[in-house]
Amino acid sequence: MTWTTQRERGNAAALRLMGWIITRLGWRAAWLLLYPITAYFFVSSPRQRAAARCFLRRALGREPSLADQFRQYFTFSATLLDRVFLLDGRHEGYDIRVVGLDLLKARIAEGQGCILLGAHLGSFDAMRAVADGGCPVEVVALMHAEHAAISAAFFARQAAGTRTAVIPLGRPDAMLRAKECLERGGLVGILADRTPHQGKVAHAPFLGRPAAFPEGPHILAAVLGAPVMLAYGVWTGPRRYEVHFEPFAERILLNRARRREDLAAAVGHYAARIEVVARAFPYNWFNFYDFWQEMEA
């Protein structure tokens, strides 16, 4: 089971209903509804729950309880609720703490652009909110848009309040648009933990066992030739987030004579850093699939 083969759960009508509830009744009413909604998806997704349990077992260093498992699902649900508000620019009542912003500002001041390497860990929209709150340069995000098309379309309609543009990966102009953004001194975000269908991977130790990570984001960063920072925004409570920026590499260099080794080193460095974050914020891990490809078919 991989993330690309999982059927999208939910439907357009349910999402429209959620949007109506949020718009008419507000955040507090929607927050209360998260509990039964999360319980429904928790009970009705045994395979995804089993995959999540495998992750929690490694991240927590013990057998996760039902409360641990539900907490991970609920954290995911909470970030989806907040996504509607953050995309629409409704930041009132949100407490978003930023760590390492001075490091990012130093990169921006150099005027050479920067790549932000992230993961499906926490909320990308919390990072968007930081950018929308006064980032002086252009921000774009490179993302796979073909999976979960129904929910992607719903959230795209909510995105009236964000200045962060999304560039679908796989389009002929994706690389060119990212390069142009960096040349203007902008920021380009890439998620580097999920492998697209038939994409090339490198295996690296992750929470005690080798896991497959995509090579593509690291190759892209090498081709674009910009400095790279690790970026993630974790949910820490109702309408509370911590957004972190930390140095990753001045450049990702792939020597032609040792390309495989250089790629393995870049992926290994990324996996090691993401492991630290995953252990610190285990309930913010939102890869609900067989990450280590260890479950029986």
C-alpha positions in Angstrom: 0.0 0.0 0.0 1.5 3.4 -1.1 0.0 6.8 -0.8 -0.6 7.0 -4.6 -2.7 3.8 -4.6 -4.9 4.8 -1.7 -8.5 5.8 -2.7 -9.4 9.4 -1.7 -11.8 9.3 1.3 -14.7 11.7 1.5 -16.6 13.4 -1.3 -17.4 16.8 -2.7 -20.8 17.0 -0.9 -19.3 16.3 2.5 -16.6 18.9 1.9 -19.2 21.5 0.9 -21.2 20.7 4.1 -18.0 21.2 6.1 -17.5 24.5 4.4 -21.0 25.6 5.1 -20.7 24.7 8.8 -17.4 26.6 9.1 -18.8 29.6 7.3 -22.2 29.8 9.1 -21.4 28.5 12.6 -17.7 29.4 13.0 -14.6 27.7 14.3 -15.9 26.7 17.7 -18.9 24.7 16.4 -16.7 23.1 13.7 -14.1 22.2 16.4 -16.8 20.3 18.4 -17.8 18.4 15.3 -14.2 17.3 14.8 -14.6 14.7 17.5 -17.3 12.6 15.8 -15.9 13.2 12.4 -12.4 12.0 13.5 -14.0 9.0 15.3 -15.8 8.0 12.1 -12.6 8.0 10.0 -10.6 6.4 12.8 -13.0 3.5 13.0 -13.6 3.1 9.3 -9.9 3.0 8.1 -8.3 -0.1 9.6 -5.5 -0.3 7.1 -4.5 3.3 7.4 -4.8 3.0 11.2 -2.5 0.0 11.1 0.1 1.9 9.1 -0.1 4.8 11.5 0.4 2.5 14.4 3.6 1.2 12.8 4.9 4.7 12.7 3.9 5.6 16.3 5.4 2.4 17.6 8.8 3.5 16.2 8.5 7.2 17.0 7.2 6.7 20.6 9.5 3.8 21.3 6.6 1.8 22.8 3.3 0.2 21.7 0.9 3.1 21.0 -2.4 3.1 22.9 -5.8 3.7 21.2 -5.5 7.3 22.7 -2.2 7.8 21.0 -3.6 6.6 17.6 -6.8 8.8 18.0 -4.6 11.8 18.9 -2.7 11.5 15.6 -5.9 11.3 13.6 -7.4 14.2 15.6 -4.3 16.4 15.0 -4.6 15.8 11.3 -8.3 16.8 11.5 -7.5 19.9 13.4 -5.0 21.1 10.8 -7.6 20.5 8.0 -10.1 22.7 9.9 -7.5 25.4 10.4 -6.6 25.1 6.8 -9.9 26.6 5.7 -9.4 29.7 7.9 -5.7 30.1 7.1 -6.2 29.8 3.4 -8.9 32.5 3.6 -6.7 34.8 5.5 -8.7 34.6 8.7 -5.8 34.5 11.2 -7.6 36.1 14.1 -7.3 33.9 17.2 -4.3 31.9 15.9 -1.0 31.8 17.8 1.8 31.0 15.3 5.2 30.9 16.9 8.2 31.0 14.5 11.6 29.5 15.3 14.5 30.4 13.0 12.9 33.3 11.2 16.1 35.3 11.6 17.9 32.7 9.6 15.3 32.8 6.8 15.4 36.6 6.8 19.2 36.5 6.4 18.7 34.3 3.3 16.1 36.7 1.9 18.3 39.7 2.5 21.0 38.1 0.3 18.5 38.3 -2.6 19.4 34.9 -4.1 16.3 32.9 -3.3 16.0 29.8 -1.1 14.5 26.4 -1.3 12.4 25.3 1.6 12.4 21.5 2.0 9.4 20.1 4.0 7.5 17.0 4.7 3.9 15.8 5.4 4.5 16.6 9.0 2.2 19.3 10.5 0.6 22.1 8.6 2.0 23.6 5.4 -0.7 26.2 5.7 0.8 27.5 9.0 4.0 28.3 7.0 1.8 30.0 4.3 0.3 32.1 7.1 3.8 33.3 8.1 4.5 34.2 4.5 1.1 36.0 4.1 1.8 37.9 7.3 4.6 40.0 5.7 7.1 38.0 3.7 8.8 40.6 1.4 9.4 38.1 -1.5 7.4 35.8 -3.7 6.6 32.3 -2.3 5.6 29.3 -4.4 5.0 25.6 -3.5 5.8 22.7 -5.8 3.2 19.9 -5.1 1.7 16.8 -6.6 -1.8 17.8 -7.5 -3.2 14.6 -9.2 -3.8 12.8 -5.9 -6.8 13.7 -3.7 -8.2 15.9 -6.4 -11.6 16.4 -4.7 -10.2 17.9 -1.5 -7.5 19.8 -3.5 -10.3 21.5 -5.5 -12.2 22.3 -2.3 -9.3 23.9 -0.6 -8.3 25.8 -3.7 -11.6 27.6 -3.6 -10.9 28.6 0.0 -7.5 30.1 -0.9 -8.6 33.7 -1.3 -6.4 35.0 1.5 -3.1 33.5 0.6 -0.3 34.9 -1.6 1.5 31.5 -1.9 1.1 30.1 -5.4 1.0 26.3 -6.0 2.9 24.9 -9.0 1.7 21.3 -9.8 4.7 19.0 -10.3 4.8 17.2 -13.6 3.8 20.2 -15.6 6.3 21.2 -18.4 6.7 24.7 -16.9 7.1 23.7 -13.3 10.9 23.8 -13.3 11.0 27.1 -15.2 8.6 28.8 -12.9 10.5 27.7 -9.8 13.8 28.9 -11.3 12.3 32.3 -12.2 11.0 32.6 -8.6 14.4 31.9 -7.2 16.0 34.4 -9.6 13.7 37.1 -8.3 14.9 36.2 -4.7 11.8 34.2 -3.8 11.2 31.1 -1.8 10.3 27.7 -3.3 8.7 25.0 -1.1 9.0 21.3 -1.8 7.8 18.3 0.2 10.4 15.5 0.1 9.0 12.6 2.0 6.5 10.9 -0.4 7.6 9.0 -3.5 5.4 9.5 -6.6 4.3 6.5 -8.6 7.3 4.9 -10.3 9.6 7.7 -9.1 13.2 7.0 -8.3 14.0 6.5 -4.6 17.0 6.3 -2.3 16.7 4.3 0.9 17.9 5.8 4.2 17.6 4.8 7.8 14.4 6.3 9.4 13.3 5.4 12.9 15.3 2.3 13.0 14.6 0.8 9.5 15.5 1.8 6.0 12.7 3.7 4.2 12.3 4.9 0.6 12.6 8.7 0.0 12.2 10.4 -3.4 15.3 11.5 -5.1 13.4 14.1 -7.2 13.3 17.0 -4.7 17.1 16.7 -4.1 17.8 16.6 -7.8 15.6 19.6 -8.3 17.3 21.5 -5.6 20.7 20.6 -7.1 19.6 21.8 -10.6 18.1 25.0 -9.2 21.4 25.7 -7.4 19.9 27.7 -4.5 20.5 27.4 -0.7 18.2 24.9 1.1 16.5 25.2 4.4 14.3 22.7 6.3 10.9 24.0 7.0 7.9 22.6 8.9 4.9 23.9 10.9 3.6 21.7 13.7 0.2 21.8 15.5 0.7 22.2 19.2 -2.9 22.8 20.3 -6.2 24.5 19.3 -5.2 27.2 16.8 -1.6 27.0 18.0 1.4 26.2 15.8 5.2 26.3 15.8 6.8 27.1 12.4 10.5 26.1 12.2 13.2 27.1 9.7 16.7 25.6 10.0 19.7 25.4 7.6 20.0 22.3 5.5 22.6 22.9 2.8 24.4 25.8 1.2 23.9 23.9 -2.1 23.0 20.3 -2.9 25.9 19.3 -5.2 25.7 16.2 -7.4 29.1 15.4 -8.8 28.8 13.5 -12.1 31.4 10.9 -11.0 29.7 10.1 -7.7 26.1 11.1 -8.4 24.6 8.1 -6.6 26.7 8.6 -3.5 25.9 12.4 -3.4 22.2 11.7 -3.8 22.3 9.1 -1.0 24.1 11.5 1.3 21.5 14.3 0.6 18.5 11.9 1.2 20.2 10.5 4.3 20.7 13.9 5.8 17.1 14.8 5.1 15.8 11.5 6.6 17.9 12.1 9.7 16.6 15.6 10.3 13.0 14.5 9.7 13.4 11.7 12.1 14.3 14.2 14.9 11.2 16.2 14.1 9.0 13.1 13.9 10.2 11.9 17.3 9.6 15.4 18.8 6.1 15.8 17.3 4.9 12.3 16.5 1.2 13.1 16.3 2.0 15.6 13.5 3.1 12.8 11.2 0.4 12.6 8.4 1.6 9.8 6.2 -1.2 7.3 6.8 0.2 4.6 4.6 2.8 1.8 4.7 5.8 4.0 4.9 8.3 1.2 5.3 6.5 -1.2 2.9 6.4 -3.8 5.6 2.7 -4.7 5.8 1.3 -7.7 4.1 -0.7 -7.2 0.9 
